[in-house]
Amino acid sequence: TLAPFVTALPVGTPINLNSASPTVLQALGANEANVPPIDPKIPPKNIGSVADFLAGPAFAGRVTQPDGLAVNSQFFLCEVTVLMDTVTRHRYAVIERPSSGNARLIALSDHACLTQSSCL
């Protein structure tokens, strides 16, 4: 299921290839054998352009449209955890940073998206 990998945002937004998980890349048609696994110990290489990525080994020989793909993001999830004595508090915020203009807060919650029925 793709449910853990899908986010509802107030406007349509392309998938950022630099932060897409292997599962999302495979859903887009990438060859599973050529999608590098995510290793938290190794920083990922930044993809310079959608065309470069689609020409690489993950999509070699496969026809994939570049529409809906990008190498940057306009929406971000900010997670803040505060620990005071024995009390821990979490806050989550969705922030939009458009290509021009100021960043703005889209949503604020005490609950992470995938842990509650209504979330960010």
FIZARO-700843 format. One record per atom (N, C-alpha, C): residue number from 1; residue in one letter; chain; atom name; x, y, z. Coordinates in pm, 1 decimal, decimal comma, m for minus. Example, Ala and Ser with C-alpha at 12.3 -4.5 7.8 and 13.67 -1.06 7.14 Angstrom:
+--------+------+-------+------+----------+----------+----------+
! zadren ! ronu ! kolgu ! zaba !       px !       py !       pz !
+--------+------+-------+------+----------+----------+----------+
!      1 !    A !     A !    N !   1319,0 !   m569,0 !    780,0 !
!      1 !    A !     A !   CA !   1230,0 !   m450,0 !    780,0 !
!      1 !    A !     A !    C !   1320,0 !   m330,0 !    780,0 !
!      2 !    S !     A !    N !   1285,0 !   m225,0 !    708,0 !
!      2 !    S !     A !   CA !   1367,0 !   m106,0 !    714,0 !
!      2 !    S !     A !    C !   1290,0 !      3,0 !    787,0 !
+--------+------+-------+------+----------+----------+----------+
end
This chain:
+--------+------+-------+------+----------+----------+----------+
! zadren ! ronu ! kolgu ! zaba !       px !       py !       pz !
+--------+------+-------+------+----------+----------+----------+
!      1 !    T !     A !    N !     82,8 !   m118,3 !      0,0 !
!      1 !    T !     A !   CA !      0,0 !      0,0 !      0,0 !
!      1 !    T !     A !    C !     88,1 !    125,8 !      0,0 !
!      2 !    L !     A !    N !     41,9 !    226,8 !    m66,5 !
!      2 !    L !     A !   CA !    115,9 !    352,9 !    m73,0 !
!      2 !    L !     A !    C !     71,9 !    452,9 !     33,6 !
!      3 !    A !     A !    N !    m27,8 !    418,8 !    113,2 !
!      3 !    A !     A !   CA !    m82,3 !    513,7 !    211,0 !
!      3 !    A !     A !    C !     23,4 !    581,8 !    297,7 !
!      4 !    P !     A !    N !    123,4 !    511,5 !    350,4 !
!      4 !    P !     A !   CA !    223,1 !    580,8 !    433,5 !
!      4 !    P !     A !    C !    311,7 !    678,3 !    355,7 !
!      5 !    F !     A !    N !    306,0 !    672,4 !    223,0 !
!      5 !    F !     A !   CA !    394,7 !    753,5 !    140,1 !
!      5 !    F !     A !    C !    322,9 !    868,1 !     69,7 !
!      6 !    V !     A !    N !    193,6 !    883,6 !     96,1 !
!      6 !    V !     A !   CA !    113,1 !    984,3 !     27,1 !
!      6 !    V !     A !    C !     72,8 !   1092,9 !    126,6 !
!      7 !    T !     A !    N !     80,9 !   1217,3 !     83,6 !
!      7 !    T !     A !   CA !     42,8 !   1330,5 !    167,4 !
!      7 !    T !     A !    C !    m57,1 !   1416,9 !     91,7 !
!      8 !    A !     A !    N !   m163,2 !   1457,0 !    159,3 !
!      8 !    A !     A !   CA !   m259,9 !   1549,1 !     99,6 !
!      8 !    A !     A !    C !   m216,4 !   1691,3 !    131,7 !
!      9 !    L !     A !    N !   m201,4 !   1771,9 !     28,9 !
!      9 !    L !     A !   CA !   m161,2 !   1911,8 !     44,2 !
!      9 !    L !     A !    C !   m268,9 !   2000,9 !    m16,4 !
!     10 !    P !     A !    N !   m269,0 !   2129,9 !     16,9 !
!     10 !    P !     A !   CA !   m375,5 !   2217,7 !    m32,9 !
!     10 !    P !     A !    C !   m372,0 !   2242,2 !   m183,3 !
!     11 !    V !     A !    N !   m260,0 !   2217,0 !   m247,0 !
!     11 !    V !     A !   CA !   m249,0 !   2232,5 !   m392,5 !
!     11 !    V !     A !    C !   m168,0 !   2115,8 !   m447,5 !
!     12 !    G !     A !    N !   m182,5 !   2091,8 !   m577,8 !
!     12 !    G !     A !   CA !   m101,8 !   1988,9 !   m641,3 !
!     12 !    G !     A !    C !     45,4 !   2025,0 !   m634,7 !
!     13 !    T !     A !    N !    128,4 !   1927,2 !   m610,9 !
!     13 !    T !     A !   CA !    272,1 !   1951,7 !   m600,8 !
!     13 !    T !     A !    C !    346,2 !   1832,1 !   m658,8 !
!     14 !    P !     A !    N !    457,9 !   1855,2 !   m725,6 !
!     14 !    P !     A !   CA !    531,6 !   1742,6 !   m782,5 !
!     14 !    P !     A !    C !    601,5 !   1660,1 !   m674,4 !
!     15 !    I !     A !    N !    639,1 !   1538,8 !   m710,3 !
!     15 !    I !     A !   CA !    714,7 !   1451,3 !   m621,2 !
!     15 !    I !     A !    C !    861,3 !   1491,0 !   m628,8 !
!     16 !    N !     A !    N !    921,7 !   1517,3 !   m514,7 !
!     16 !    N !     A !   CA !   1063,2 !   1553,5 !   m508,8 !
!     16 !    N !     A !    C !   1146,5 !   1425,8 !   m517,3 !
!     17 !    L !     A !    N !   1218,2 !   1408,1 !   m626,1 !
!     17 !    L !     A !   CA !   1299,4 !   1288,5 !   m646,1 !
!     17 !    L !     A !    C !   1413,7 !   1279,1 !   m545,7 !
!     18 !    N !     A !    N !   1456,1 !   1390,9 !   m489,4 !
!     18 !    N !     A !   CA !   1564,0 !   1388,7 !   m390,8 !
!     18 !    N !     A !    C !   1519,4 !   1333,5 !   m255,8 !
!     19 !    S !     A !    N !   1390,7 !   1334,8 !   m228,5 !
!     19 !    S !     A !   CA !   1343,1 !   1285,4 !    m99,1 !
!     19 !    S !     A !    C !   1244,0 !   1169,8 !   m111,7 !
!     20 !    A !     A !    N !   1214,6 !   1126,7 !   m232,9 !
!     20 !    A !     A !   CA !   1120,5 !   1016,1 !   m253,2 !
!     20 !    A !     A !    C !   1182,2 !    884,8 !   m205,3 !
!     21 !    S !     A !    N !   1101,2 !    804,0 !   m139,5 !
!     21 !    S !     A !   CA !   1148,2 !    674,1 !    m90,8 !
!     21 !    S !     A !    C !   1158,6 !    575,8 !   m207,5 !
!     22 !    P !     A !    N !   1233,3 !    466,6 !   m189,4 !
!     22 !    P !     A !   CA !   1238,9 !    364,1 !   m293,9 !
!     22 !    P !     A !    C !   1100,1 !    312,3 !   m332,9 !
!     23 !    T !     A !    N !   1008,8 !    301,5 !   m236,5 !
!     23 !    T !     A !   CA !    872,9 !    254,6 !   m265,8 !
!     23 !    T !     A !    C !    801,1 !    350,1 !   m360,5 !
!     24 !    V !     A !    N !    814,3 !    479,8 !   m337,5 !
!     24 !    V !     A !   CA !    750,7 !    578,6 !   m425,0 !
!     24 !    V !     A !    C !    814,2 !    574,4 !   m563,4 !
!     25 !    L !     A !    N !    946,3 !    563,9 !   m570,6 !
!     25 !    L !     A !   CA !   1014,0 !    556,6 !   m700,7 !
!     25 !    L !     A !    C !    969,4 !    433,2 !   m778,2 !
!     26 !    Q !     A !    N !    951,9 !    321,3 !   m709,5 !
!     26 !    Q !     A !   CA !    903,4 !    200,5 !   m776,2 !
!     26 !    Q !     A !    C !    760,3 !    218,7 !   m824,5 !
!     27 !    A !     A !    N !    677,7 !    289,3 !   m747,4 !
!     27 !    A !     A !   CA !    540,2 !    316,5 !   m790,4 !
!     27 !    A !     A !    C !    537,8 !    402,4 !   m916,1 !
!     28 !    L !     A !    N !    642,1 !    483,3 !   m935,4 !
!     28 !    L !     A !   CA !    653,2 !    566,6 !  m1055,8 !
!     28 !    L !     A !    C !    706,1 !    488,2 !  m1175,6 !
!     29 !    G !     A !    N !    748,5 !    363,6 !  m1152,9 !
!     29 !    G !     A !   CA !    797,8 !    280,7 !  m1262,4 !
!     29 !    G !     A !    C !    945,2 !    249,7 !  m1258,3 !
!     30 !    A !     A !    N !   1013,8 !    287,2 !  m1151,7 !
!     30 !    A !     A !   CA !   1157,7 !    259,5 !  m1142,7 !
!     30 !    A !     A !    C !   1182,5 !    110,0 !  m1130,1 !
!     31 !    N !     A !    N !   1293,7 !     65,4 !  m1184,8 !
!     31 !    N !     A !   CA !   1336,3 !    m73,3 !  m1175,1 !
!     31 !    N !     A !    C !   1382,3 !    m98,3 !  m1031,6 !
!     32 !    E !     A !    N !   1316,2 !   m190,0 !   m963,3 !
!     32 !    E !     A !   CA !   1344,9 !   m215,9 !   m821,8 !
!     32 !    E !     A !    C !   1491,8 !   m249,3 !   m797,2 !
!     33 !    A !     A !    N !   1553,2 !   m322,6 !   m888,2 !
!     33 !    A !     A !   CA !   1693,2 !   m363,2 !   m870,9 !
!     33 !    A !     A !    C !   1789,0 !   m244,5 !   m877,0 !
!     34 !    N !     A !    N !   1748,0 !   m136,0 !   m941,8 !
!     34 !    N !     A !   CA !   1836,7 !    m20,8 !   m958,9 !
!     34 !    N !     A !    C !   1803,4 !     98,0 !   m869,6 !
!     35 !    V !     A !    N !   1705,9 !     81,3 !   m780,4 !
!     35 !    V !     A !   CA !   1673,0 !    189,0 !   m686,6 !
!     35 !    V !     A !    C !   1757,9 !    168,2 !   m562,2 !
!     36 !    P !     A !    N !   1845,4 !    263,0 !   m531,3 !
!     36 !    P !     A !   CA !   1931,3 !    243,5 !   m414,0 !
!     36 !    P !     A !    C !   1850,7 !    246,3 !   m284,6 !
!     37 !    P !     A !    N !   1882,0 !    156,4 !   m191,3 !
!     37 !    P !     A !   CA !   1811,9 !    159,5 !    m62,5 !
!     37 !    P !     A !    C !   1852,2 !    283,2 !     16,8 !
!     38 !    I !     A !    N !   1766,1 !    322,9 !    108,1 !
!     38 !    I !     A !   CA !   1796,5 !    437,8 !    193,4 !
!     38 !    I !     A !    C !   1881,0 !    389,4 !    310,2 !
!     39 !    D !     A !    N !   1997,8 !    448,7 !    325,9 !
!     39 !    D !     A !   CA !   2086,6 !    417,6 !    438,1 !
!     39 !    D !     A !    C !   2104,4 !    545,7 !    518,5 !
!     40 !    P !     A !    N !   2049,7 !    550,2 !    641,3 !
!     40 !    P !     A !   CA !   2057,3 !    674,5 !    718,9 !
!     40 !    P !     A !    C !   2200,0 !    717,9 !    752,1 !
!     41 !    K !     A !    N !   2296,8 !    627,1 !    737,0 !
!     41 !    K !     A !   CA !   2436,2 !    660,6 !    767,3 !
!     41 !    K !     A !    C !   2505,6 !    729,8 !    650,8 !
!     42 !    I !     A !    N !   2446,8 !    717,7 !    531,9 !
!     42 !    I !     A !   CA !   2508,4 !    774,9 !    412,1 !
!     42 !    I !     A !    C !   2418,8 !    885,7 !    358,6 !
!     43 !    P !     A !    N !   2469,2 !   1009,2 !    349,5 !
!     43 !    P !     A !   CA !   2386,0 !   1116,5 !    293,7 !
!     43 !    P !     A !    C !   2355,1 !   1088,6 !    146,7 !
!     44 !    P !     A !    N !   2229,7 !   1107,4 !    106,3 !
!     44 !    P !     A !   CA !   2195,2 !   1081,7 !    m33,9 !
!     44 !    P !     A !    C !   2258,2 !   1185,8 !   m126,0 !
!     45 !    K !     A !    N !   2283,8 !   1143,9 !   m249,4 !
!     45 !    K !     A !   CA !   2333,8 !   1237,8 !   m350,0 !
!     45 !    K !     A !    C !   2216,3 !   1319,2 !   m401,8 !
!     46 !    N !     A !    N !   2236,2 !   1448,2 !   m417,9 !
!     46 !    N !     A !   CA !   2131,1 !   1532,1 !   m475,0 !
!     46 !    N !     A !    C !   2120,0 !   1506,7 !   m623,9 !
!     47 !    I !     A !    N !   1997,5 !   1497,3 !   m669,7 !
!     47 !    I !     A !   CA !   1970,1 !   1480,7 !   m811,9 !
!     47 !    I !     A !    C !   1963,6 !   1620,4 !   m871,1 !
!     48 !    G !     A !    N !   2042,0 !   1645,7 !   m975,2 !
!     48 !    G !     A !   CA !   2049,5 !   1779,3 !  m1033,0 !
!     48 !    G !     A !    C !   1928,1 !   1818,5 !  m1114,0 !
!     49 !    S !     A !    N !   1871,3 !   1722,5 !  m1188,7 !
!     49 !    S !     A !   CA !   1754,9 !   1753,6 !  m1271,6 !
!     49 !    S !     A !    C !   1670,0 !   1628,6 !  m1289,6 !
!     50 !    V !     A !    N !   1543,4 !   1649,2 !  m1320,0 !
!     50 !    V !     A !   CA !   1453,1 !   1537,2 !  m1345,9 !
!     50 !    V !     A !    C !   1503,4 !   1457,1 !  m1465,4 !
!     51 !    A !     A !    N !   1548,1 !   1525,5 !  m1570,1 !
!     51 !    A !     A !   CA !   1597,1 !   1457,1 !  m1690,9 !
!     51 !    A !     A !    C !   1715,6 !   1367,1 !  m1658,9 !
!     52 !    D !     A !    N !   1809,5 !   1414,8 !  m1576,5 !
!     52 !    D !     A !   CA !   1924,8 !   1332,4 !  m1538,2 !
!     52 !    D !     A !    C !   1880,1 !   1207,3 !  m1464,5 !
!     53 !    F !     A !    N !   1784,5 !   1222,6 !  m1374,2 !
!     53 !    F !     A !   CA !   1738,0 !   1107,8 !  m1297,0 !
!     53 !    F !     A !    C !   1668,8 !   1005,6 !  m1386,9 !
!     54 !    L !     A !    N !   1581,6 !   1053,5 !  m1475,1 !
!     54 !    L !     A !   CA !   1509,4 !    961,4 !  m1563,3 !
!     54 !    L !     A !    C !   1602,3 !    892,1 !  m1661,9 !
!     55 !    A !     A !    N !   1717,6 !    952,9 !  m1691,3 !
!     55 !    A !     A !   CA !   1815,6 !    890,7 !  m1780,7 !
!     55 !    A !     A !    C !   1906,4 !    792,6 !  m1706,3 !
!     56 !    G !     A !    N !   1899,8 !    790,4 !  m1573,7 !
!     56 !    G !     A !   CA !   1986,5 !    704,6 !  m1493,2 !
!     56 !    G !     A !    C !   1938,6 !    561,0 !  m1487,7 !
!     57 !    P !     A !    N !   2009,4 !    476,0 !  m1411,8 !
!     57 !    P !     A !   CA !   1980,8 !    332,7 !  m1410,4 !
!     57 !    P !     A !    C !   1844,0 !    294,3 !  m1353,9 !
!     58 !    A !     A !    N !   1788,2 !    372,8 !  m1264,1 !
!     58 !    A !     A !   CA !   1658,8 !    335,9 !  m1205,0 !
!     58 !    A !     A !    C !   1547,7 !    332,3 !  m1309,0 !
!     59 !    F !     A !    N !   1553,8 !    421,3 !  m1408,8 !
!     59 !    F !     A !   CA !   1449,3 !    427,2 !  m1511,3 !
!     59 !    F !     A !    C !   1501,9 !    388,5 !  m1649,2 !
!     60 !    A !     A !    N !   1620,0 !    330,1 !  m1656,0 !
!     60 !    A !     A !   CA !   1681,0 !    294,7 !  m1784,4 !
!     60 !    A !     A !    C !   1586,6 !    208,4 !  m1867,9 !
!     61 !    G !     A !    N !   1559,7 !    254,0 !  m1988,9 !
!     61 !    G !     A !   CA !   1475,9 !    178,3 !  m2081,1 !
!     61 !    G !     A !    C !   1327,3 !    186,8 !  m2053,4 !
!     62 !    R !     A !    N !   1286,2 !    261,2 !  m1955,3 !
!     62 !    R !     A !   CA !   1143,6 !    274,0 !  m1922,5 !
!     62 !    R !     A !    C !   1095,1 !    412,9 !  m1961,9 !
!     63 !    V !     A !    N !    974,6 !    418,4 !  m2009,4 !
!     63 !    V !     A !   CA !    916,4 !    546,7 !  m2048,7 !
!     63 !    V !     A !    C !    843,0 !    603,5 !  m1927,8 !
!     64 !    T !     A !    N !    888,5 !    716,7 !  m1880,9 !
!     64 !    T !     A !   CA !    826,5 !    784,7 !  m1767,3 !
!     64 !    T !     A !    C !    816,6 !    932,2 !  m1800,4 !
!     65 !    Q !     A !    N !    699,2 !    988,4 !  m1780,1 !
!     65 !    Q !     A !   CA !    678,6 !   1129,9 !  m1807,8 !
!     65 !    Q !     A !    C !    735,0 !   1214,3 !  m1693,7 !
!     66 !    P !     A !    N !    806,0 !   1322,3 !  m1725,1 !
!     66 !    P !     A !   CA !    861,6 !   1407,1 !  m1619,6 !
!     66 !    P !     A !    C !    758,9 !   1496,3 !  m1550,1 !
!     67 !    D !     A !    N !    637,4 !   1506,8 !  m1606,8 !
!     67 !    D !     A !   CA !    533,8 !   1588,4 !  m1542,4 !
!     67 !    D !     A !    C !    505,9 !   1533,2 !  m1402,6 !
!     68 !    G !     A !    N !    499,4 !   1620,7 !  m1305,6 !
!     68 !    G !     A !   CA !    471,1 !   1577,9 !  m1169,6 !
!     68 !    G !     A !    C !    594,7 !   1537,5 !  m1091,2 !
!     69 !    L !     A !    N !    712,4 !   1554,8 !  m1150,2 !
!     69 !    L !     A !   CA !    837,8 !   1523,1 !  m1081,9 !
!     69 !    L !     A !    C !    920,0 !   1650,6 !  m1067,1 !
!     70 !    A !     A !    N !    999,6 !   1658,2 !   m961,7 !
!     70 !    A !     A !   CA !   1084,1 !   1775,4 !   m937,5 !
!     70 !    A !     A !    C !   1206,8 !   1733,2 !   m857,6 !
!     71 !    V !     A !    N !   1298,8 !   1825,0 !   m840,3 !
!     71 !    V !     A !   CA !   1417,2 !   1800,6 !   m757,0 !
!     71 !    V !     A !    C !   1421,4 !   1899,5 !   m639,9 !
!     72 !    N !     A !    N !   1306,1 !   1957,3 !   m608,4 !
!     72 !    N !     A !   CA !   1295,2 !   2047,8 !   m494,4 !
!     72 !    N !     A !    C !   1155,2 !   2035,1 !   m434,6 !
!     73 !    S !     A !    N !   1135,0 !   2098,1 !   m321,3 !
!     73 !    S !     A !   CA !   1006,2 !   2091,4 !   m251,5 !
!     73 !    S !     A !    C !    959,4 !   2231,1 !   m213,5 !
!     74 !    Q !     A !    N !    827,7 !   2244,3 !   m203,5 !
!     74 !    Q !     A !   CA !    769,6 !   2368,5 !   m153,6 !
!     74 !    Q !     A !    C !    699,5 !   2347,6 !    m20,2 !
!     75 !    F !     A !    N !    675,3 !   2221,9 !     18,0 !
!     75 !    F !     A !   CA !    607,9 !   2191,5 !    144,2 !
!     75 !    F !     A !    C !    699,5 !   2107,1 !    231,5 !
!     76 !    F !     A !    N !    698,1 !   2137,2 !    361,4 !
!     76 !    F !     A !   CA !    785,7 !   2068,5 !    454,9 !
!     76 !    F !     A !    C !    709,1 !   2036,5 !    582,3 !
!     77 !    L !     A !    N !    741,3 !   1922,6 !    642,9 !
!     77 !    L !     A !   CA !    686,3 !   1887,3 !    773,1 !
!     77 !    L !     A !    C !    793,0 !   1917,1 !    877,2 !
!     78 !    C !     A !    N !    759,7 !   2001,9 !    971,6 !
!     78 !    C !     A !   CA !    850,8 !   2038,4 !   1080,5 !
!     78 !    C !     A !    C !    802,5 !   1967,6 !   1206,6 !
!     79 !    E !     A !    N !    890,1 !   1891,6 !   1268,8 !
!     79 !    E !     A !   CA !    856,2 !   1821,4 !   1392,4 !
!     79 !    E !     A !    C !    940,5 !   1879,1 !   1505,4 !
!     80 !    V !     A !    N !    873,9 !   1920,9 !   1612,9 !
!     80 !    V !     A !   CA !    943,2 !   1977,8 !   1728,7 !
!     80 !    V !     A !    C !    910,7 !   1891,2 !   1850,3 !
!     81 !    T !     A !    N !   1013,8 !   1849,6 !   1920,7 !
!     81 !    T !     A !   CA !    997,6 !   1772,9 !   2044,0 !
!     81 !    T !     A !    C !   1065,0 !   1849,3 !   2156,8 !
!     82 !    V !     A !    N !    989,9 !   1872,7 !   2263,8 !
!     82 !    V !     A !   CA !   1042,6 !   1944,1 !   2379,9 !
!     82 !    V !     A !    C !   1032,6 !   1851,4 !   2500,2 !
!     83 !    L !     A !    N !   1143,1 !   1837,8 !   2572,3 !
!     83 !    L !     A !   CA !   1146,1 !   1756,8 !   2693,8 !
!     83 !    L !     A !    C !   1181,1 !   1848,2 !   2811,0 !
!     84 !    M !     A !    N !   1088,3 !   1858,9 !   2906,1 !
!     84 !    M !     A !   CA !   1112,2 !   1937,2 !   3028,3 !
!     84 !    M !     A !    C !   1086,7 !   1845,3 !   3146,9 !
!     85 !    D !     A !    N !   1191,7 !   1821,9 !   3223,2 !
!     85 !    D !     A !   CA !   1185,5 !   1727,5 !   3334,6 !
!     85 !    D !     A !    C !   1139,1 !   1592,7 !   3281,3 !
!     86 !    T !     A !    N !   1019,7 !   1548,7 !   3320,9 !
!     86 !    T !     A !   CA !    970,1 !   1418,5 !   3274,9 !
!     86 !    T !     A !    C !    858,6 !   1431,6 !   3172,0 !
!     87 !    V !     A !    N !    832,5 !   1552,2 !   3125,9 !
!     87 !    V !     A !   CA !    723,0 !   1576,0 !   3031,4 !
!     87 !    V !     A !    C !    779,7 !   1598,4 !   2891,2 !
!     88 !    T !     A !    N !    725,4 !   1525,0 !   2795,7 !
!     88 !    T !     A !   CA !    764,8 !   1540,2 !   2655,7 !
!     88 !    T !     A !    C !    645,0 !   1589,4 !   2576,3 !
!     89 !    R !     A !    N !    666,5 !   1690,0 !   2493,6 !
!     89 !    R !     A !   CA !    560,9 !   1744,1 !   2407,1 !
!     89 !    R !     A !    C !    609,9 !   1743,3 !   2262,7 !
!     90 !    H !     A !    N !    517,2 !   1711,4 !   2173,1 !
!     90 !    H !     A !   CA !    547,0 !   1709,9 !   2029,9 !
!     90 !    H !     A !    C !    453,3 !   1807,1 !   1959,2 !
!     91 !    R !     A !    N !    504,4 !   1876,6 !   1860,9 !
!     91 !    R !     A !   CA !    422,5 !   1962,1 !   1773,5 !
!     91 !    R !     A !    C !    468,3 !   1937,1 !   1631,0 !
!     92 !    Y !     A !    N !    373,1 !   1940,3 !   1541,8 !
!     92 !    Y !     A !   CA !    400,4 !   1917,4 !   1400,5 !
!     92 !    Y !     A !    C !    343,2 !   2034,2 !   1321,7 !
!     93 !    A !     A !    N !    417,4 !   2080,1 !   1223,8 !
!     93 !    A !     A !   CA !    371,2 !   2191,3 !   1140,9 !
!     93 !    A !     A !    C !    399,8 !   2160,1 !    995,2 !
!     94 !    V !     A !    N !    305,2 !   2193,7 !    909,6 !
!     94 !    V !     A !   CA !    328,2 !   2188,7 !    765,3 !
!     94 !    V !     A !    C !    354,6 !   2332,1 !    721,9 !
!     95 !    I !     A !    N !    467,9 !   2351,7 !    656,4 !
!     95 !    I !     A !   CA !    510,9 !   2484,3 !    613,6 !
!     95 !    I !     A !    C !    524,4 !   2485,5 !    462,5 !
!     96 !    E !     A !    N !    470,8 !   2589,7 !    400,5 !
!     96 !    E !     A !   CA !    486,2 !   2608,2 !    255,9 !
!     96 !    E !     A !    C !    592,8 !   2714,7 !    232,5 !
!     97 !    R !     A !    N !    688,9 !   2681,0 !    148,3 !
!     97 !    R !     A !   CA !    791,1 !   2778,0 !    107,7 !
!     97 !    R !     A !    C !    784,4 !   2788,3 !    m44,5 !
!     98 !    P !     A !    N !    707,6 !   2884,7 !    m95,0 !
!     98 !    P !     A !   CA !    694,5 !   2898,4 !   m240,3 !
!     98 !    P !     A !    C !    826,1 !   2944,0 !   m303,1 !
!     99 !    S !     A !    N !    835,9 !   2926,3 !   m434,0 !
!     99 !    S !     A !   CA !    958,7 !   2966,0 !   m503,6 !
!     99 !    S !     A !    C !    982,9 !   3115,8 !   m494,2 !
!    100 !    S !     A !    N !    877,3 !   3193,6 !   m474,2 !
!    100 !    S !     A !   CA !    893,8 !   3337,1 !   m449,4 !
!    100 !    S !     A !    C !    798,3 !   3376,3 !   m336,7 !
!    101 !    G !     A !    N !    837,2 !   3472,6 !   m259,2 !
!    101 !    G !     A !   CA !    753,6 !   3515,9 !   m147,7 !
!    101 !    G !     A !    C !    797,7 !   3451,5 !    m17,2 !
!    102 !    N !     A !    N !    720,5 !   3476,9 !     86,7 !
!    102 !    N !     A !   CA !    754,9 !   3429,9 !    220,7 !
!    102 !    N !     A !    C !    695,9 !   3293,1 !    250,0 !
!    103 !    A !     A !    N !    761,2 !   3220,7 !    340,2 !
!    103 !    A !     A !   CA !    708,5 !   3093,0 !    387,9 !
!    103 !    A !     A !    C !    584,6 !   3119,7 !    472,1 !
!    104 !    R !     A !    N !    493,3 !   3019,9 !    475,2 !
!    104 !    R !     A !   CA !    373,4 !   3037,2 !    557,6 !
!    104 !    R !     A !    C !    334,8 !   2904,8 !    621,0 !
!    105 !    L !     A !    N !    273,9 !   2915,0 !    737,1 !
!    105 !    L !     A !   CA !    227,2 !   2799,4 !    810,9 !
!    105 !    L !     A !    C !     96,1 !   2751,9 !    749,8 !
!    106 !    I !     A !    N !     89,8 !   2624,8 !    714,6 !
!    106 !    I !     A !   CA !    m31,0 !   2567,2 !    654,8 !
!    106 !    I !     A !    C !   m116,0 !   2498,5 !    761,5 !
!    107 !    A !     A !    N !    m51,7 !   2423,0 !    850,8 !
!    107 !    A !     A !   CA !   m125,2 !   2348,9 !    953,4 !
!    107 !    A !     A !    C !    m35,6 !   2326,6 !   1074,0 !
!    108 !    L !     A !    N !    m98,7 !   2315,2 !   1190,6 !
!    108 !    L !     A !   CA !    m27,5 !   2292,1 !   1315,8 !
!    108 !    L !     A !    C !   m106,0 !   2188,2 !   1394,2 !
!    109 !    S !     A !    N !    m36,2 !   2090,0 !   1452,3 !
!    109 !    S !     A !   CA !   m105,9 !   1982,6 !   1522,0 !
!    109 !    S !     A !    C !    m19,5 !   1925,5 !   1634,0 !
!    110 !    D !     A !    N !    m86,3 !   1860,7 !   1729,8 !
!    110 !    D !     A !   CA !    m16,7 !   1785,6 !   1834,4 !
!    110 !    D !     A !    C !      5,8 !   1640,9 !   1792,2 !
!    111 !    H !     A !    N !    m48,5 !   1601,7 !   1677,9 !
!    111 !    H !     A !   CA !    m43,2 !   1462,4 !   1634,7 !
!    111 !    H !     A !    C !     28,9 !   1450,0 !   1501,4 !
!    112 !    A !     A !    N !    109,1 !   1345,6 !   1489,8 !
!    112 !    A !     A !   CA !    174,0 !   1316,7 !   1362,3 !
!    112 !    A !     A !    C !     69,2 !   1265,6 !   1264,4 !
!    113 !    C !     A !    N !     93,5 !   1283,1 !   1138,1 !
!    113 !    C !     A !   CA !     m5,8 !   1252,3 !   1035,2 !
!    113 !    C !     A !    C !    m54,6 !   1108,9 !   1036,0 !
!    114 !    L !     A !    N !     32,3 !   1013,7 !   1054,6 !
!    114 !    L !     A !   CA !     m8,5 !    874,9 !   1037,9 !
!    114 !    L !     A !    C !    m54,7 !    809,2 !   1167,3 !
!    115 !    T !     A !    N !    m66,8 !    885,0 !   1276,2 !
!    115 !    T !     A !   CA !   m105,7 !    823,0 !   1402,3 !
!    115 !    T !     A !    C !   m247,6 !    857,4 !   1445,7 !
!    116 !    Q !     A !    N !   m314,2 !    945,7 !   1377,3 !
!    116 !    Q !     A !   CA !   m448,7 !    987,6 !   1414,8 !
!    116 !    Q !     A !    C !   m539,4 !    981,4 !   1292,4 !
!    117 !    S !     A !    N !   m669,3 !    968,9 !   1315,9 !
!    117 !    S !     A !   CA !   m761,8 !    965,1 !   1202,5 !
!    117 !    S !     A !    C !   m770,3 !   1100,2 !   1133,1 !
!    118 !    S !     A !    N !   m759,1 !   1209,1 !   1207,3 !
!    118 !    S !     A !   CA !   m753,1 !   1341,2 !   1144,4 !
!    118 !    S !     A !    C !   m617,8 !   1401,1 !   1178,2 !
!    119 !    C !     A !    N !   m545,6 !   1435,9 !   1075,9 !
!    119 !    C !     A !   CA !   m409,6 !   1483,7 !   1099,2 !
!    119 !    C !     A !    C !   m375,5 !   1589,4 !    996,2 !
!    120 !    L !     A !    N !   m251,4 !   1633,0 !    997,4 !
!    120 !    L !     A !   CA !   m206,8 !   1736,2 !    904,4 !
!    120 !    L !     A !    C !   m218,7 !   1688,4 !    762,0 !
+--------+------+-------+------+----------+----------+----------+
end
